[in-house]
Amino acid sequence: MTISLVLVLTFVAFFLREQKRGSRGGAERDSLLPLEEEERTPVPVRVPSNPAPSRRS
């Protein structure tokens, strides 16, 4: 019975400590956040100025 009581008190202590952290968060909380938006610059598409003539039979 004493082992069970020690385990319960340990669990309660760690639980209360995590609740005190609150909004500071941690790695687990940060991993659930969406990624930051990256600003992407469009890459221009290269179009050949003199396309090769098509071969028709």
MIPAZA-836784 format. One record per atom (N, C-alpha, C): y negated, z, x negated; residue in one letter. Coordinates in steps of 0.1 Angstrom, whole numbers, plus 2048, in hexadecimal, padded with zeros to 3 digits. Layout:
! residues N
YZXA...
This chain:
! residues 57
80C8007F8M800800800M7F38007F7M7F48077ECT7E88077E3T7E57F97DET7EF7F27DBI7ED7E47D6I7E67DC7E0I7EA7DD7EDS7E47D57F8S7D57D97F9S7D37E67F8L7C57EB7F9L7BC7E57EEL7C17E57E2V7BA7E07D7V7B77D17D8V7C17CA7DDL7BF7BB7DFL7B57B97EAL7B57C07F5V7AC7BF800V79D7C27FBV79C7CD7F3L78F7D07EEL7897C67E4L7937C07DCT78F7B67D3T78A7A97DAT7927A57E5F78E79A7EDF78079C7F3F77E7A87F9V7717AB800V7667AB7F6V7687B07EAA75D7B07DFA75A7A27DBA7647997D9F76178B7D5F75A7847E1F75F7867EDF7597807F8F74B7837FAF7477907F9L7397947FAL73178F7EFL73678E7E3R72F7887D8R72C77A7DAR7357727E0E7337647E3E7287627EEE72976B7F8Q71F76B803Q71176E7FEQ7107767F4K70277A7EEK6FC76E7E7K7057657E1R6FF7597DAR6F87517E4R6FD74F7F0G6F67487FAG6F37397F6G6E67367F7S6E27287F5S6E27247E6S6E472D7DDR6E47297CFR6F071F7CDR6FA7217D4G7067187D3G70D7187C6G71670F7C5G71E70E7B9G7237007B7G72D6FF7AFA7336F27ADA73A6ED7B9A7406F67C1E7476F27CDE73D6EC7D7E7326F37D9R7286EF7E2R7216E27DER71E6E17D1D7176D57CCD7206C97CDD72D6CB7CCS7366BF7CDS7366B97DCS7326C17E5L7326BC7F3L7256B57F7L71B6B67EEL70E6B07F1L70F6A17EFL7076997F6P70768B7F3P7016887E6P70467C7E1L6FF6787D4L6F06747D6L6E86757CBE6DA6717CCE6DA6627CDE6D065D7D4E6CE64F7D6E6C96497C9E6CE63E7C4E6CA6387B8E6C162C7BCE6B662A7B5E6AE61E7B8E6B36137B0E6B76097B8R6BE5FD7B2R6B45F17B2R6B35EA7A7T6AA5DF7A7T6B35D37A9T6B05CA7B2P6B85BE7B5P6B95B57A9P6C55B07A6V6C75A779BV6C65997A1V6BD59079BP6BC5837A1P6C857B79EP6CC5727A8V6D756A7A7V6D355D7A0V6DB559796R6D854D78ER6DE541795R6D5537798V6DA52B79FV6D8520794V6E2518791P6E150E787P6D750378CP6CE4FF783S6C44F5787S6C94E7789S6D34E4781N6DA4D6782N6E94D9785N6EC4D9792P6FA4DB795P7024CF790P70E4D278CA7184C8788A71B4BF794A71C4B1792P7204A979DP72E4AB7A1P7304AB7AES73E4AD7B3S7464A07B1S7524A27AER75B4967ADR7624947BAR7604887BFR7674847CBR76F4787C8R77B4787CES78446C7CCS7844637D7S
